[in-house]
Amino acid sequence: MKKVGIITLTKNANYGNVLQNIAMQKIVNELGFEAETILNLTNSPLFNKKNFSFANLVKWMLNYNGYRENEKRNENFRKCCSKNLQYSEVTYNNGRFSKEPTGYEYFITGSDQVWNPTFGFATEFELLGFVPKSRKISYAASFGIDNLDMLSDSRKDDIRHYLTEFSSISVREDSGERIVRKLCSTPVETHVDPTLLLKRQEWERLAIKPKFNLKKPYILVYMLGEISAEYQTAIKKLAKQNNAEIINALKGKCKFINPLEFIWLINNATYVCTDSFHASVFSIIFHTKLYIFNRRDQHANQNSRFTSLLRQCGIQKDKVIYKKNHEDSSIDWERVDKCIEKERERSFEYLKKALSKERVVVNQIEILKKKDCCGCSACAQACVKKCITMRTDYEGFTYPEVDLSTCVQCGLCKKACPIINADSNSNEMLHYPAYAAFADTEDVRLRSSSGGIFTLLAENVLHKGGMVFGAAFDDEFMVSHIGIEHIEEITRLQGSKYLQSRIGNTYYEAKVALDAGRQVLYSGTACQIAGLKGYLKKEYPNLLTLDVLCHGVPSPKVWNRYLRSQEVLHNGHVRRTFFRHKKYGWKTYALLLEFSNNKAYERIFAEDPFMQMFLSNICLRPSCYACKFKSLSRPSDITIGDCWGIDNIYPDMDDDKGTSIVFAHSEKGMDLLKKIMGEMTYKEGNIEELLPNTADSRKSVSPHPNRNAFFAALDAGENCDELLKFVKPKVSILGKVKRKLKIIVRMN
């Protein structure tokens, strides 16, 4: 049987989340598929069940933050879910799948507020960024808000990009349809929540009576927002009119009920008073009298959810929406059932069509996971129709976007991609010697990040009339690749730039120079060198490539936010920046900024906010956490980087002014190294000692656990000082318990 993967909200113990998931799975199964939900374990208190530890034991003993009550509620939810839902073996956590989500014919995202950006959703996961276009379906997905005006243009553009790749889009509210139509041209329909696709009799069979006794009649109150004094008065008045007791679904004897007990309470209530969408849905399904209150909390307006729901069900707003003088609550339930049945038929027809579409064979670049794109732009430069543009996402990284209206499916973009062709992009490890080295000219070393070897190589090529390509700051101190032809321009390329460099059109410019017979030295990260090789499609004897050992590339958006804040702080424009200033030595390097008013900022790397964010791995490009180019076998002719262990290997070469590790991968790389050996001090060494396995340039770093929250805050406009709070580790639970115990001891 063909399988369908369902992406929905699974993090919290929420009645609506579980109930719509149960309905969605049942509907997909009825249509002849096997439905499975893929759990998102990122910051999930429901499914990330904590293992036994001393800290957890102490929490139980102290009832720390209602730990026992929360866990009892979560356990009841887990039991309900395990009996009524089928979960995939594949899980998702902090931007990564436990294993590749293969074996699914289609993926459906929805329902519920899976696209609500104010809740931290509408990410690559909920927008199916990992799924091929012909297999991406949404059903009744909700943005939960009326518009996306609070989002930055880049964040909206990121959402738009993913929406354009859906084969079928269904949203739950009219406002959602307007949002999609405003963002893109992909056809969109509005459909009812999955819970309305199951008939009343099916829900009654699933409903479970709670174990506690109930007096009748009762009014069920389920309010997720604030219950104001005005609302309390209205509810008490309603209870008095109906001679009913008031039961709060979140308190007292109802505190630990599971979702199926929750719907039993709705079915048997005299009235339901709520600001919850799904409590309203089930009141309508069970023909229970309903009183809907506007939610009062910190979130954006969510009332459009009720407007669409009542329209779909044929219910007048003034019959159920709270107002001070509420008189007539009579509803024509027969008419409501007919309206719902009509919506069911529409929804089933949509799902049948969406789940029967043939897969489309595509021969253009298609970024299914952001970790599979290094942003080199080789695909864009290889495109003969120029239908690929590099789009900046809300994190500040660029990704290719294809204009399908002009694409001829030639496949050149895929052939140029260094990630797709990673296995064929590296040179065979030929065991050339590795060296610890530095330039003999001290000024060259001080203007460089480590030993100044790049400068010597570049000068050698330029003296012969060649061209050198590398990363340089532009007028705004962002980083782009440029080509230089004169010795005096080398200063622009010297020194590390801890940013994602824009390649621009330099692959093409290098090709023009190569085809003219000029020697070219192209420097960059290993993935950029692989991109160049993929673009050129053939070997050039006059091409020399050099990659720099790389920790990972941080977001240009983070750097720009940092730089602009420094300009405000120092009341001047930046006129010079040096990431690796050696005033305090090579090992304790400093970040230096000089401003137009002659002020300067100088801070060692461990104390500078940007360097802390960079080195904590919180703002790196997604591909850096799964780098394909961190082995000793590289696509370049020469590799250079910092020789941090020089004090242990060759202490006589350790003067704290910078020493490089340099090693070749080809004969022409080795030949170029030999040409500059008379200008440098060097010693041959064991590569495993000079560049041990533990080095970040040999293995991919792990993403910071707060990465998603960090970028959400960045997009919301928070400054660097505010962003830094995501970098610093939180106090452990045990630490908090110890601190609390100390307070108790002092009080006694």
Residue, then its C-alpha position, 0 to 999 in steps of 0.5 A: m500500500k502506498k504511504v503518505g507522510i503527514i506533517t502537522l503540529t505534534k509538539n504539545a499536549n493540545y486537544g485540537n492538534v491531536l484530534q485533527n491529526i486523527a481525522m486526517q489519518k483516517i481520511v487518508n486511509e479511507l482514500g486507499f493509502e497508509a498514513e503516518t505522521i512524522l513527529n517533530l521532536t524539536n523542543s517537544p515537551l510531549f514526545n521528548k520524554k525525559n530520562f531518569s536523572f537526579a535533576n528530574l527526581v528532585k523536580w518530582m520531589l519539589n513539584y518544580n514548575g508543576y512537573r508532575e502535573n504536566e507529566k501526568r497530562n502528557e502521559n495521558f496524551r501519549k497513551c491516546c496518541s499511541k492508540n489512535l495514531q500511526y507514527s513514522e519511524v522517521t523523526y525530525n529534530n532541530g533541522r534534521f531527520s533521524k533518517e531520510p524520509t523515503g518510501y512516501e508517495y506523497f506528503i501532506t502538511g496540515s491542518d491546524q496552524v502549521w503555517n503560523p509564523t508568530f508561533g515559530f512555524a511556517t519553517e522548511f519542515e511545515l512548508l515541506g521544503f524537503v519534498p519534491k514538487s510533485r509530491k507536496i500537498s497541503y490540506a486545510a493548512s492555517f496561517g492562524i492570522d489575518n495577514l503576514d504584515m508583521l514579517s520582514d520581506s525576506r521572511k515572506d519571500d522565504i514562505r512564498h518560495y516554498l508555496t510556489e513548489f506545492s502541487s496542490i494547496s488547500v488552506r483552512e481560512d479565507s484569510g489564508e487563501r488571500i495570503v497565498r494569492k498575494l504571495c504567489s500564483t500557485p492555485v489555492e482552495t479553502h477547505v474545512d478542518p479535517t475534524l469536520l470530514l468525520k461524521r458525528q457518529e464516528w466521533e461519538r464512537l471514538a469519544i470516551k467518558p471521563k472517569f470522574n462523576l459529572k453533575k448535569p447540566y454543565i457548561l464547559v469552559y475551554m479558554l486558551g486566552e485570558i478570561s476577563a472579568e467581563y467574560q466571567t460575568a457572561i459565563k456565570k449569567l449563562a450558567k444561572q440561566n441554564n441552572a448548570e454548573i461551570i466546568n473548566a476543561l483546563k482545571g480541577k477534575c478535567k486537568f488530565i483528560n485526554p483528547l477523546e475525553f475532551i470531545w465527550l465533555i463537549n458532546n454532553a455539555t449544555y453549553v460550550c464557552t470557548d475561544s478555541f477553534h477546535a472546541s467550536v468545531f466539535s460543538i458544531i459537530f455535536h449540535t452543542k450550544l456554543y458561545i465563542f469569545n474573542r481571544r485575548d492574548q499577546h498573539a496576532n488577531q486570530n478571529s478570521r478562523f471563526t469567520s471562515l468556520l461559521r461561513q462554511c457551516g452556514i451559521q450566522k456570527d451573531k448566533v454564537i459570537y459573544k456580545k453583551n446582549h446575547e439573546d437568540s442562540s437558536i441554530d438550524w442544525e439541519r441546515v448546518d449538517k447540509c452545509i458541512e456535507k457539501e464541504r465534505e464532498r468538496s474536500f474529498e474531491y480535492l484530496k482525491k485529485a491531489l493524491s492521484k497526480e502523476r509525478v513530474v520528472v524535473n531536470q532543473i536544480e531543486i533544493l529540497k533541503k537547505k543543507d543540500c545547497c552551499g550557495c555557490s551559484a554555479c547553477a545560476q551561472a551555468c544556466v544558458k537561459k539565465c532563468i535561475t536567480m539567487r534568492t536571499d532567504y530570511e536567514g540571509f543565505t542565498y538559494p537558487e530559484v528557477d523561472l520555470s516559464t523560461c527553463v528548457q530542462c537542459g539539466l546544466c544547472k544540476k551538472a554544475c552543482p557541487i553538492i549533487n556531484a560531490d563524489s566526483n568533485s574531489n581530487e584523489m588523495l595523492h599524499y603530497p607533503a604537508y607543511a607548517a609555513f609562514a612568509d619571511t616578510e613580516d609585513v605580509r604575515l601581519r596583514s594576513s590571518s595566519g602565515g601569509i602563504f596566500t599572498l605569496l601564491a597570488e603574487n607569483v601568479l600576478h607577476k606572470g600576468g595572471m588573474v587572482f580571484g578571492a573574497a573582498f569587502d565591498d563599499e558596505f563591508m559585505v563580502s563578494h568574490i572579485g578578480i584582481e590583475h595587479i599586485e597592489e590589489i592583493t590587500r583587498l583579498q588578504g585576511s579571513k572574511y567570516l561571512q558567506s561570500r557572494i560568488g557573483n559572476t566570477y566563475y564566468e570571468a575566470k572562464v573568460a581569462l582561462d579561455a584567453g590563455r591566462q593563468v588563473l588562481y581562484s581561491g575560496t572555500a572548498c564548496q566554492i572551488a567545487g562549484l567552479k569546477g562544476y561550472l567549467k565542466k573540464e580541466y584547464p592546465n592554466l587553472l590553479t585553485l586554492d581552498v581555505l580551511c573552513h569552520g563554516v560560513p555565518s550569515p551575512k544578515v547577522w554581520n550586517r545587523y552587527l555592523r550597523s549596530q556598531e556604526v550607531l554605537h560609534n556614531g560613524h560609518v565603518r571605513r575598515t574592518f579586520f577580522r584577525h587583527k594581531k595586536y594581541g597576537w595570532k592566537t588571541y586575535a581581535l576584531l578591529l573596526e575603524f570608523s569615519n570619525n576616527k574612532a575604533y573598536e577592538r575586541i578579542f574574538a572571545e569577547d566580541p558578540f559577532m565572533q561569539m555567535f559565529l564560533s557557537n555555530i548558531c548562525l552558520r549556513p545549513s549546509c555547513y552542518a553537513c559539509k561534503f568537503k571536510s575530508l583531506s581529499r579536496p577539489s582544489d590544487i592547494t589547501i591552506g589554513d591556520c596551523w593551530g598546533i604549531d607550538n606542540i609540533y614545531p615550537d621554534m616556529d611559534d612566534d605568535k605572528g601566524t603560521s599556516i598549514v599548507f598542502a597540495h592535492s595535485e602536481k600543478g599545486m605542488d609545483l606552485l608551492k615549490k616556486i614560493m618556498g624561497e620566500m617562506t620559512y617551512k617545515e614538512g610535517n605529518i598531516e594528521e598532526l598538523l590538521p588532526n581529526t578533531a579540527d572543525s575543518r575536518k568535520s562538520v560542526s553541530p547546529h546550536p540548539n537555539r538556532n531556529a529561535f535565534f534566526a526568528a529573533l533576527d528576522a523580528g529585528e532584535n539587535c546583537d545584544e538581544l541575539l546574544k542571549f540565544v548563544k549563552p547556555k541556559v542554567s541547567i535544571l540541576g543548577k536551578v534546583k540548587r539555587k532554589l534550595k540555597i534560597i530556601v536554606r537562607m530563608n530558614 
